[in-house]
Amino acid sequence: TRYFLADILQQRRNWKAPKQKREPFTYPMFQALATLMDRLARQDGTIFLSVDFAVLDWTRLGVHTGSRLAEYGQSKPDKRRPFATVPNSREAGEWAGTPIAFIRADFTFYDAQMVCREFCACLERPDLAQFVHIRFRFDKSVNNFTIRKFQRVSGSLLCPVKAALSILKRADRLSIPSDFPIGAFRPAGAAPGQYAFLQGDHVCSVMQKACRMAYPDPNHYMRKHIALLQSHSNRITAAVALYNAGETEEVIAFRLRWSVETVRFYLRECFKVVGPLTEQAIRGATLS
């Protein structure tokens, strides 16, 4: 009897409901959100500074980067300081106390001849920027300061160069200091000069709204699994898009700075159709 009871207790300890995996963002979601932002911006230019527009920019860039929230937003807000910083340690050196999330200096733009161009010049002539190099200063792995390169995809909503330009333009209009994170927006009703940093709840709320617009039928797969659209969906979207574009697990791991095992984990049992226009953007933007 003692062994029988011990076996039952062990089974209870071992059994637990598996966590539901996150689902990716799809092209119809990006399209629905972009259409809404375009319509509202024609009526009110300050919509560009809104949380909805900021989330659109960072998630469409995330299709290419596979960024986790901490790379562009604040995953664990601390009331004592406005944003997460690199721990003050000997190993951190000159980077101690600087933001973990992207800052302006992490983005470098190049023209068609691969000549580096200042952002202000690209802002005046957006077509001047044909390439963007993005520096990932801090990762969970040992691969800090990795650089990934992307090129302009003409006519695509998911062009990484246009998304990056839009993000930096918003940072300028919000007057964010050069050494502060640029994943920010102006809250509704806030006065000029005020801004807030993106958090996971913002991404979740905006992209679930985009899902409802893109899929009005409540019985659609994405609507029935809408709760699985979270900030982490950015990473799954990038993996699925590269997978749909025909890339191998090894190439996906390199592009997204992951291990092959992580790629397999993210691809398992999630919605695999992010849309052919997403795949085309991935193919067009990716550089070695």
N, C-alpha and C positions, 0 to 999 in steps of 0.2 A: 504493500500500500504506500509505503514511504517513497519508493522509487516511482510509483505511478503518479503520485502527487507532484513529485519533483519534475517529472516529465511534462505535466500539464503546466506548471509554473514557468518552465523554460520555454514552452511553446508560446505562452502569453507574452513573455518578455521579447521573444524573437519576432512576433507578428506585429506588424503595424501597417496601416494603409499607406501605399506609396504616394509620394508627393506628386501632384499634377504638374506636368511640364509646361513651361511657358509656350505661348504660340507667337509666331512672327507677325510683324506688320506686313500688310499686302499693298500692292500698287493701288488698288481701288481706294484704300484708306488714305494714302498720300494724296491721291487725285481729288478726293472729296474734300479733304481739309484745305488743300491748295486753292481749289475753286472757291471755297467759302472765304478764305483770306483775301483772295484777289477781289472778290465782289465787295467785301467790307472795306478794303483799303481804298477803293475808288470813292467811297463815301466819307471815310475818315482815315487820314494818313497815319494817325497815331496807332492804328491797329498793328502796324509793323512792329511796334514795341511790346505787343501783348504776349501773354504766356502761350497762347495758341500758335502764334507765328514763330515764336522762339522754339517751341517743341517741334514744329514742322521742320525748321532748319536743322536742328540737331539730330532728329531721327532720320531725315533723308541723308544727312552726312553719315549717320551711323550705318546705313546700308553698306557703305564702303569700309568704314573703320571697325565696325563691330565693337564700339566703345561701351564699356560699362558705365553706369551712372557717375561713379566717382571721377571719371575722366573729363566730364563736362558739367556735372552738377554737384550737388551736395547730398551724399547718400546717408550721412549721419549728422544732421545739423546739431551744432553746439551753441547754446545760448550765450556762451562766454566769448565767442569769436564769430565773425561773419562767415568764415569758410574754413574748410579743412586745410591744414598746412603740413609740410614735410617735418617730421620730428627733428628737434634740435639735437643732433648727434654728430660725433666726429666723422662718421661715414657720410653724412649728408653734405658736409663741407659748406660751400657757398650757397647751396640750395636749401639749407635749413631755414624753416619759417616761411618759405615761399608756398604758393598755392599748389595743391595736388592737381586740381583741375586745369584744363587748358587756359593759357594766357595768350595775349596777342603774339608774342614772340615765337610761339609754337607753330605759327603758320607763315610759310614763305611762298611767295608767288613768282612765277616765271612766265616770260612771254614765249612766243613761238620759236624764237632763236635760243631759248633757255637762258636768257638774260634776266637776272633777278630784278624785280620791279617792286617799288614801294607800294604799300597798300593805298596810299592817297592817290597815286597815279592810276591804280587799277579801279579806284572808286570813280574817278572822273571818266575813265575809259574802260568799262568792265570787260570788253572783248580783248583787252591787252593781256589779261591774265589767262593763260592757256594751261598752266600747270599749277598745282599746289602741292607742296611738300609739308607733311604734318609730322611734328615731333611728339612722340609719346614719352614724356619725361619720366613718369613713374608708373610702373607696372607691378602686378603681384608677383611676377617672376623676376629673374635676374636680368631681364632684357630691358633695362631702363635706357631711355634716350634713343629708342628705335625710331627710325624715320620711314614713313610709307609715302609713296608718290602716286599722285592721281592726275589725270588730264581732263580737260573740258569735254563734255558730251553735249554737242550742239542740239538744241531743241528738246532736251530731256529735263523733266521736272526734277529728276534725281541727280543732276550734274553736281559732282562734289565741289568743283571750283565755284560755281554760283552759290552753293550752300555756304561755303566758307566765306565768300565775300559778304553775303547777307549777314552772317553771324558777326563779323567784325564791324560791319556798318552799324549794326544795332548797338554794339558795345560803344562805338563812338557817339552815337546819338544819346545813349544813356550816360555819357561822360564817366565811364568806368575807368579808374586809374590803370595805368599800363601794367602794374604788377598785381592786379586783381584778376580773378577768374572772369571769363567772358560769357559763361553760360548763365545769362540773366535776362530779366524782362521788367517792364513797368507794371505793377499790380493795378487792377482796375480802381479808378478813383484816386490814385496816387498823384502827387504833385510832380511837376517837372524836376528832375534831379534825383528823384527817388527810384530805387530799383530793388529787386529781390533776386536771389539766386535760385536756379531751377532745382527742384527736388523730385523724388520718385513719384510722389502723389500727383504732381503737375503732369508728368509724362503719362501716367496711367489715366488720369481724367481726360486729357485731350485726345489721346489715341483711342480710348473707348468711345468717345463721342464721334471720332472719325469712323470707327467701325459701324456705329449705328447709322451714320449717313450713307456709308458705302453699301451696307447690307440691310436695307429696311425690313426684309423678311426675318422675323424673330426666329424662324426655324432654320436659317442658314447656319452652317457649321460654325462660322466665326462668331455669330451672334450667340449661339448656344454655349460657346467657350469664351465669351467676351471677358470674363474675369481673369483669364489667363494672359491677357494683354497687359504687360507690366513694363517697367523701365528695362528690365532684363531682356525683353523681347527684341531690343535693338541687336543684341548679340546673335540671337537665333535668326533674325532676318538676314544678317550679313552671311551667316553660314549657309542658310538655305538658298540665298540668291547665288552665291558662288557655286554651290552644289548643282543648282538648276542650270547654271551657265556651263556646266561640264567640267568643272575643276576637280582635281583629285583631293582626297582628304589631306594629303601632305601639303598641297599648294594652299588649301584653305587654312591649314594650321599656320603656315608661314605668313600669309596675308593678314590674318587676324591675331597673330602673335600668341597662338595657343599651342597646346599639345595635340597630337592626333587623337588621343583618347578623349579630349574635351570636345573636339569636333564631332566625333561619333556620338557622344552623349547628347549634344545639342540637336543633332539631326534625327535622333531616334524618336519615333512616334509623334512628331509634330506635323502640323499642316504644311505640306510640301509645295504648295502652289502660291508663290508670292506674285506671279504675273510675268508675262514675257517682256514687258517694258522695263521691269526691274532687272531682269537678266541682261537685256541689251545695254542698260546703263552700266552694269557691273563690267561687262566685257569691254565697253568703250572707255571706261575710266581707268581700268587697272593698268599700272605700269610695273615693271620688274623692280 
